[in-house]
Amino acid sequence: MIWVPRPFSMAKVLDFLAEFLLVFLIVFTPLAYGAVHPWAIGIFEISAALMFLFTFFRILCADGIKILSVPLYLFALIFIAYVSFQLFFSLYFPLNDCRSFPGSVYAWSTKTELLKLIAYFFIFFSVSNLIRTHRRVNRILFFIIGTGFVMGIFYLVRYFGIPAPRGLINKDHYSGYLAMVVCVALGFLFVPIAEHGRESHRSSPHFM
């Protein structure tokens, strides 16, 4: 038997890198204390930007440029433009008693949140254009549910006084995170049943 190497595909490499970064963010953000520290936020934003670049070049490598048309893209870009507009006027036209223009009161905080907002848009764009097959959706959901399960085990272990990684420190953040993971897990559990029932209903004969 002669082994024949598969042809190199840049599209598959970009697919793998973008999905790897998405999985990395799913696992990294809760373990890095909820990604609330500057170093964790920096890693989050850099990873989101790289994911966007990989996804964008993956689209260019495809046969014809096909970008998923989502109305939320427009609303997200409008909101980003609005925040950028506020930041621009707060930097170049400082707030004083003679000006009542609705610019940002605290420019540094606005800039920080604007970078996060752009990173969220990058992730949303990448996921909506990259994770579109049933297998990939299941794989991403598996990592989300698995990470939430591990975080729950860490919390229970610490509750009984055994040292364990802390992950999310703020209890409000932790409860909100687990609430989202539980909802995702329930959807992952019941959606295949609904799809199976819908397919069986379509395949069943209709009698007049």
C-alpha positions in Angstrom: 0.0 0.0 0.0 1.4 3.4 -1.1 0.6 6.4 1.0 -0.3 9.4 -1.1 -0.3 12.8 0.7 -3.5 14.8 0.4 -3.2 18.1 -1.5 -2.6 21.1 0.7 -5.7 23.2 1.2 -5.3 26.7 2.6 -9.0 26.9 3.3 -8.9 23.8 5.6 -5.9 25.3 7.5 -7.8 28.6 8.0 -10.9 26.7 9.0 -8.9 24.8 11.6 -7.2 27.9 13.0 -10.4 29.9 13.3 -12.2 27.1 15.0 -9.2 26.4 17.3 -9.3 30.1 18.4 -13.0 29.8 19.1 -12.5 26.7 21.3 -9.6 28.4 23.0 -11.7 31.4 23.9 -14.5 29.1 25.2 -12.1 27.4 27.6 -9.8 30.3 28.4 -12.3 33.1 29.3 -13.9 31.3 32.3 -10.6 29.9 33.6 -8.9 33.3 33.4 -11.1 34.7 36.2 -13.8 35.5 33.7 -11.4 37.6 31.5 -11.9 40.7 33.6 -8.2 41.5 34.1 -6.3 43.6 31.5 -4.0 40.8 30.5 -7.0 38.4 29.9 -8.9 41.1 28.1 -5.9 41.6 25.8 -5.6 37.9 25.0 -9.3 37.8 24.3 -9.2 40.8 21.9 -6.2 39.5 20.1 -7.7 36.1 19.7 -10.9 37.5 18.4 -9.1 39.7 15.8 -7.0 36.7 14.6 -10.2 34.6 14.4 -11.8 37.3 12.2 -8.8 37.5 9.9 -8.7 33.7 9.5 -12.4 33.6 8.7 -12.2 36.5 6.3 -9.3 34.9 4.4 -11.2 31.6 4.5 -14.1 33.3 2.7 -11.7 34.7 0.1 -10.2 31.3 -0.5 -13.6 29.8 -1.2 -15.0 29.6 -4.8 -16.6 33.0 -4.9 -17.0 35.4 -2.0 -20.0 34.2 0.0 -20.7 36.1 3.3 -23.7 35.1 5.3 -26.2 37.9 5.2 -27.3 38.6 8.7 -29.4 41.8 9.6 -27.7 42.0 12.9 -24.4 42.9 11.2 -25.9 46.2 10.3 -27.2 47.0 13.8 -23.9 46.0 15.3 -21.9 48.2 13.0 -24.3 51.1 13.6 -23.8 50.7 17.3 -20.0 50.5 16.9 -20.1 53.6 14.8 -22.1 55.4 17.4 -19.7 54.6 20.2 -16.8 55.6 18.0 -18.5 58.9 17.3 -18.8 59.6 21.0 -15.2 58.7 21.6 -14.0 60.9 18.8 -15.8 64.0 20.2 -14.7 63.3 23.7 -11.0 63.1 22.6 -10.9 66.1 20.2 -13.6 68.3 21.8 -13.2 68.0 25.6 -16.3 68.4 27.7 -16.8 71.9 29.1 -19.5 74.1 30.4 -20.1 75.6 26.9 -20.6 72.3 25.1 -23.6 70.1 25.5 -22.8 67.6 22.7 -23.5 64.0 23.9 -19.9 62.8 23.8 -18.3 60.3 26.1 -17.8 61.6 29.7 -15.0 59.1 30.4 -13.0 58.6 27.2 -10.7 55.9 28.6 -13.6 53.7 29.6 -15.4 54.3 26.3 -12.2 53.2 24.4 -11.9 50.1 26.5 -15.5 49.0 26.0 -15.3 49.9 22.3 -12.4 47.5 21.8 -14.5 44.8 23.6 -17.5 45.6 21.4 -15.4 45.2 18.2 -14.0 41.9 19.5 -17.6 40.7 20.1 -18.5 41.6 16.5 -15.4 39.7 15.2 -16.5 36.6 17.1 -20.1 36.9 15.9 -19.1 37.4 12.3 -16.7 34.4 12.5 -19.1 32.0 14.2 -22.0 32.9 11.9 -19.9 32.3 8.8 -17.7 29.4 10.0 -19.8 27.2 12.3 -22.6 26.3 9.8 -22.6 22.5 9.7 -24.3 20.2 12.1 -21.0 18.5 13.1 -19.3 21.8 13.9 -22.2 23.1 15.9 -22.2 19.9 18.0 -18.5 20.2 18.5 -18.6 23.8 19.7 -21.6 23.0 22.0 -19.6 20.0 23.4 -16.8 22.3 24.4 -19.2 24.9 26.0 -21.0 22.2 28.0 -17.8 20.5 28.9 -16.1 23.7 30.1 -19.2 24.5 32.2 -19.2 21.1 33.7 -15.5 21.4 34.7 -16.2 24.8 36.2 -19.0 23.3 38.2 -16.7 20.5 39.5 -14.1 23.1 40.5 -16.8 25.1 42.5 -18.0 21.9 44.3 -14.5 20.9 45.2 -13.7 24.3 46.6 -17.0 24.3 48.5 -15.8 21.2 50.5 -12.5 22.9 51.3 -10.3 21.1 48.7 -8.0 23.4 46.7 -9.0 23.7 43.1 -8.6 26.3 40.3 -10.9 29.3 40.9 -11.9 30.3 37.5 -14.7 32.8 37.8 -14.3 34.7 41.1 -17.4 36.9 41.1 -20.4 34.8 42.2 -22.8 36.8 40.1 -20.6 36.2 37.0 -20.4 32.5 37.9 -24.1 32.1 38.4 -24.8 33.9 35.1 -22.3 31.7 33.3 -23.7 28.5 34.6 -27.3 29.7 33.7 -26.2 30.1 30.1 -24.4 26.8 30.0 -27.4 24.9 31.4 -29.7 26.5 28.8 -27.2 25.5 26.0 -27.1 21.9 27.5 -30.9 21.7 27.5 -31.1 22.8 23.9 -28.4 20.4 22.9 -30.3 17.6 24.7 -33.8 18.3 23.2 -33.1 19.7 19.7 -32.1 16.4 18.2 -35.3 14.9 19.5 -37.4 17.6 17.9 -35.5 17.3 14.6 -36.0 13.5 14.6 -39.7 13.9 15.3 -40.0 16.5 12.5 -38.2 14.2 10.0 -40.3 11.2 10.9 -43.4 13.4 10.5 -42.3 14.4 7.0 -41.5 10.9 6.0 -44.8 9.4 7.3 -47.5 8.9 4.6 -50.4 11.3 4.5 -53.9 9.8 4.2 -56.8 11.8 2.8 
